Amino acid sequence: MYKLGSKLRVMLIALLVACAGAVSAHHMEKESIQKRTKPSGEVYRVGDDVPVSKPPVVETSGPRSGEEVYTAKCAMCHGAGIAGAPKVGEASAWTDRIAQGNDILFEHAIKGYQGSAGFMPAKGGCADCSDEEVIAAVEHMLEMLK
C-alpha cells in the first residue's frame, strides 16, 4: 500500500473539502436564483376560482385626543406659521376664522382650504387621521387660544 506524506494528505483533504463546498455552494446559488426569480403572481382565466385575499386587520387603541393629533400632526405648521397657518399662540390670527363659525373651521380643516394668506391641505396632510380626530385637534387649538 502506498503511504502519503502528511503534507500531501492535508492537501488532498483540503481539496476534497473545497470541492464538496463548491458543489454545495453551487446548489445553494441555484436555489437562491430560483427563489428570487419565481413569478410574483398567478394568471387566472374567466371561470377560474380566484382566491380572495383579506385586507390586514389594523388594531388601534381608539381615536387620538385633540392634543395628541395637534402635537403629532398640526404643531409643525400651526406652531411656526408655516404656509400661512395661523399660529396657535396668536389670537388675532384666528379672529376672522373663528367669526365664520366652528362648522367652517372644521370643514376647512377636513377638506382643505386655499386662502389669500396660505394653503391648508385636507386634514393638514394627516392621511391617517379620522374626521373626528381632526375636529378634536381644531377644538384643542381653539382651547389653547383662551
C-alpha positions in Angstrom: 0.0 0.0 0.0 1.2 3.5 -0.8 1.8 5.9 2.1 1.1 9.6 1.6 3.2 12.2 3.2 1.5 14.2 5.9 1.6 17.4 3.7 0.2 15.6 0.7 -2.5 14.1 2.9 -3.5 17.5 4.2 -3.6 19.0 0.7 -5.8 16.1 -0.5 -8.2 16.5 2.3 -8.4 20.3 1.8 -9.0 19.7 -2.0 -11.9 17.3 -1.2 -13.4 19.7 1.3 -13.1 22.6 -1.2 -14.7 20.6 -3.9 -17.6 19.5 -1.7 -18.1 23.1 -0.6 -18.1 24.3 -4.2 -20.8 21.8 -5.2 -22.9 22.7 -2.1 -22.5 26.4 -2.8 -23.4 26.0 -6.5 -26.6 24.1 -5.4 -27.5 26.9 -2.9 -26.8 29.5 -5.5 -29.2 27.8 -7.9 -31.9 27.6 -5.3 -31.4 31.2 -4.4 -31.7 32.3 -8.0 -34.9 30.3 -8.4 -36.3 31.8 -5.3 -35.5 35.3 -6.3 -36.8 34.9 -9.9 -40.0 33.0 -9.3 -43.2 34.6 -10.6 -44.8 37.1 -8.3 -48.4 36.3 -9.1 -50.7 34.0 -11.0 -52.7 34.2 -14.1 -56.4 33.3 -13.9 -58.9 32.8 -16.7 -62.6 33.6 -16.8 -64.3 30.9 -14.8 -61.3 30.0 -12.6 -61.8 30.0 -8.8 -59.8 33.1 -7.8 -58.7 33.2 -4.1 -59.8 36.4 -2.4 -57.3 38.0 0.0 -58.5 39.7 3.0 -57.1 43.1 4.0 -54.9 43.1 7.1 -56.6 44.0 10.3 -55.1 47.0 11.9 -55.9 47.3 15.5 -56.0 50.7 17.0 -56.3 51.8 20.6 -59.1 54.1 19.7 -59.3 57.7 18.5 -56.4 60.0 19.4 -57.2 63.1 21.5 -57.1 66.5 20.0 -53.9 67.3 21.9 -52.2 64.1 20.6 -53.2 64.9 17.0 -52.2 68.6 17.3 -48.8 67.6 18.8 -48.1 64.9 16.3 -49.5 66.5 13.1 -50.6 70.1 13.4 -48.0 71.8 15.6 -45.4 71.7 12.8 -47.3 74.3 10.8 -49.6 75.9 13.4 -46.7 76.3 15.9 -44.5 78.2 13.4 -47.0 79.7 11.0 -45.7 77.7 8.0 -47.6 78.3 4.7 -49.7 80.9 6.2 -51.1 78.7 9.0 -52.4 80.8 11.9 -50.2 80.3 14.9 -51.9 78.9 17.9 -50.5 81.5 20.2 -51.7 84.5 18.2 -55.4 85.1 18.9 -55.5 87.9 16.3 -54.7 85.4 13.5 -57.8 83.4 14.4 -60.3 86.2 14.9 -61.7 86.2 11.3 -61.6 82.4 11.2 -63.5 82.0 14.4 -66.1 84.6 13.3 -67.0 82.2 10.4 -68.1 79.6 13.0 -66.8 76.2 14.0 -68.6 74.3 11.2 -66.5 76.3 8.6 -63.3 75.8 10.6 -64.0 72.0 10.8 -64.8 71.9 7.1 -61.6 73.7 6.0 -59.5 71.5 8.3 -61.1 68.3 7.0 -61.4 69.2 3.3 -58.6 71.7 3.0 -58.6 75.3 2.1 -56.8 77.8 -0.2 -56.9 81.3 1.2 -55.2 84.5 0.4 -52.7 84.0 3.2 -51.8 80.4 2.5 -52.9 76.8 2.0 -54.4 74.2 4.3 -54.2 70.7 2.9 -57.0 68.3 3.6 -56.7 67.1 7.2 -53.5 69.0 7.4 -51.8 66.3 5.4 -52.7 63.7 8.1 -53.8 60.8 5.9 -54.3 58.5 8.9 -56.5 61.0 10.9 -60.2 60.5 11.0 -62.6 63.4 10.7 -63.3 63.2 14.4 -59.6 63.4 15.3 -59.2 66.5 13.0 -62.2 68.2 14.7 -60.7 67.3 18.1 -57.4 68.9 17.1 -59.1 72.1 15.9 -61.1 72.2 19.2 -57.8 71.8 21.1 -56.2 74.7 19.1 -59.2 76.9 19.9 -58.9 76.0 23.6 -55.2 77.0 23.5 -56.3 80.5 22.4 -58.3 81.0 25.6 
